[in-house]
Amino acid sequence: MAKYHGINHNKFLLYIKEMEWRYNNRNADTFSLLIDYVLGVNN
């Protein structure tokens, strides 16, 4: 498989999952979502 945006093939699935997460949360404040996720805060 050729490189896509310089992404290593070992991390390609992580890249796709990140892009999916960003798309699904495109209208939300992503910084707050990440902080809540890291701290384990449930809304």
C-alpha positions as CSV (number, residue, x, y, z in Angstrom):
1,M,0.0,0.0,0.0
2,A,1.3,3.5,-0.9
3,K,1.6,6.2,1.8
4,Y,-1.4,8.4,2.2
5,H,-0.5,11.9,3.5
6,G,2.8,10.5,4.7
7,I,1.0,8.0,7.1
8,N,2.8,4.8,7.8
9,H,0.8,1.7,6.9
10,N,1.2,0.5,10.6
11,K,-0.7,3.6,11.8
12,F,-3.2,3.9,8.9
13,L,-6.1,2.5,10.8
14,L,-5.5,4.9,13.7
15,Y,-5.4,7.7,11.1
16,I,-8.8,6.6,9.7
17,K,-10.3,6.3,13.2
18,E,-9.1,9.8,14.0
19,M,-10.6,11.2,10.8
20,E,-13.9,9.4,11.6
21,W,-13.9,10.9,15.1
22,R,-13.2,14.4,13.8
23,Y,-16.0,14.0,11.2
24,N,-18.5,12.8,13.8
25,N,-17.7,15.6,16.2
26,R,-17.1,18.3,13.6
27,N,-19.6,20.7,15.2
28,A,-18.5,20.1,18.8
29,D,-15.7,21.7,20.8
30,T,-13.1,18.9,20.2
31,F,-10.8,20.2,23.0
32,S,-13.5,19.8,25.6
33,L,-14.4,16.4,24.3
34,L,-10.8,15.3,24.5
35,I,-10.4,16.6,28.0
36,D,-13.6,14.9,29.1
37,Y,-12.4,11.7,27.5
38,V,-8.9,11.8,29.1
39,L,-10.3,12.6,32.5
40,G,-13.1,10.0,32.3
41,V,-15.9,12.6,32.7
42,N,-19.3,11.4,31.4
43,N,-21.8,13.9,30.2
